[in-house]
Amino acid sequence: MSLRWIVWSVLSSSYIISFFHRIAPGVVADFLMSEFVVGAGAISALSSVYFYVYMALQIPIGAVADAIGPRRVSAAGSLMIALGSFLFAVAPGYGIAFLGRFLIGIGVATPFVCAMKAQAVWFRPNEFATMSGLLAVVGTVGTIIATTPLAAAVQAWGWRTPFLISAAASLMISLLIWFLVADRPVEKNVQPSDPVTFRQTLLTIKQMIPTVWGNRQTWLGFLFHFSLFGGYVAFVGLWGVPYFMQVYGWTRIKAANAMLVVSILYTVGAFLVGALSDRWLGKRKPPMIFCSLFSVLMWAMIIFWPGGPVPETLVVVLITLACVAASANILSLTLVKESNPSKASGLAIATANGGILGAGVIQSLIGYLLEKQWDGKIIEGVRVYSDAAYHHGFLVFLATSILAAAAAFAMRETYCRDLAQSDSDCGSSGETCQDGLMEPVLAKVVVTEEKTSRL
């Protein structure tokens, strides 16, 4: 195996752990309620702190990785995941468990950014998209581990042991990153590029913020990602397993199997939506609009089904289709990238990817609504919520799907090309541009470049 593949493989292994912790709380939610004597609201907060910390650290982590390289950043992140996992596993009470999840959130903010940074350095530009797709598949492995395998491990050993194993695995990955990963090929006698200092990185980000954050496309993409992907993660990562166990009487493993299938189909859907957009339609908006409206329809059928719980087979089909429809969120990140200058693409994608915050917010809102509808029923120390209570909570999924559709309608179509470059070409060629959306953005880029040349 070549060195670049060793570097990429070791860094991406930490991404598996990241996805494991994103999904795992849903499988052990009832154990946590019983162990810590808390309800849905507290469990929502315990799960969602991961997303709040993750979102807050995306841009700072990217800046540090640019300045000192991915090796030290990713090794420190994996070490933090190990510490957080250990504290979570041995927590005697809710407070320590929350601290553990907080530290995990800090650690998992590093794998994606560092792996993408390594891809940019170690692989050719025409390989970058392929490697990014492969990284997404690797992340799905973590999702798979956090479903049926975790459910089986929990039944065999209890909920704490799997998180101790996760802590040990993260510690091992941290050591592997430290000893096997190189920041750039220069460390293997390849001509280096000019080093980037942390101060220069911060200055670049500061200069690009008005460009990216002043572009409405960025925030519409953020809203779409927040709403559609956030809903998917909130269901698969927390409320899906308890819903099927408490409303339909499923075993933990059966419910986890359902989440496993949904996760795999979501990944397949992401590839199909991307291919449909790139190769056949040549557009981003139609799949985004269709999928978000389809999600609205699926959740509306579940919530407003007359006469009690939705038939078991039908509810599985409807929820699976709603979750697969969420795979269109990948187009929102692509559209945001295409709507901003190439020099600001990293900041643009990081900002839109901050929409992962939606998972935490949606989890918390559903937990709050479940608590409001709780009828006092407790079985073996676990609060049990009725079908009506869950449907009341699922109104959040319906609302966020509507928000996603509104954002998709409001976004400007890019026709699978960079709008910034296309709009600048319009003026020079005498063509009529579609609108002046990017004109102030491009003006700011010119100013930024002039300022940079004076430094």
Sequence and secondary structure as in RCSB ss.txt:
>XXXX:A:sequence
MSLRWIVWSVLSSSYIISFFHRIAPGVVADFLMSEFVVGAGAISALSSVYFYVYMALQIPIGAVADAIGPRRVSA
AGSLMIALGSFLFAVAPGYGIAFLGRFLIGIGVATPFVCAMKAQAVWFRPNEFATMSGLLAVVGTVGTIIATTPL
AAAVQAWGWRTPFLISAAASLMISLLIWFLVADRPVEKNVQPSDPVTFRQTLLTIKQMIPTVWGNRQTWLGFLFH
FSLFGGYVAFVGLWGVPYFMQVYGWTRIKAANAMLVVSILYTVGAFLVGALSDRWLGKRKPPMIFCSLFSVLMWA
MIIFWPGGPVPETLVVVLITLACVAASANILSLTLVKESNPSKASGLAIATANGGILGAGVIQSLIGYLLEKQWD
GKIIEGVRVYSDAAYHHGFLVFLATSILAAAAAFAMRETYCRDLAQSDSDCGSSGETCQDGLMEPVLAKVVVTEE
KTSRL
>XXXX:A:secstr
  HHHHHHHHHHHHHHHHHHHHHTHHHHHHHHHHHHT  HHHHHHHHHHHHHHHHHHHHHHHHHHHHH HHHHHH
HHHHHHHHHHHHHHH SSHHHHHHHHHHHHHHHTSHHHHHHHHHHHHS GGGHHHHHHHHHHHHHHHHHHTTHHH
HHHHHHH SHHHHHHHHHHHHHHHHHHHHH  SSGGGGT        HHHHHHHHHHHHHHHHT HHHHHHHHHI
IIIIHHHHHIIIIIHHHHHHHHH   HHHHHHHHHHHHHHHHHHHHHHHHIIIIII  SHHHHHHHHHHHHHHHH
HHHT SSSS  HHHHHHHHHHHHHHGGGHHHHHHHHHHTS GGGHHHHHHHHHGGGHHHHHHHHHHHHHHHHH  
S EETTEE   HHHHHHHTHHHHHHHHHHHHHHHHS   TTS HHHHHHHHHHHT   S STTHHHHHHHHHHHH
HHHH 
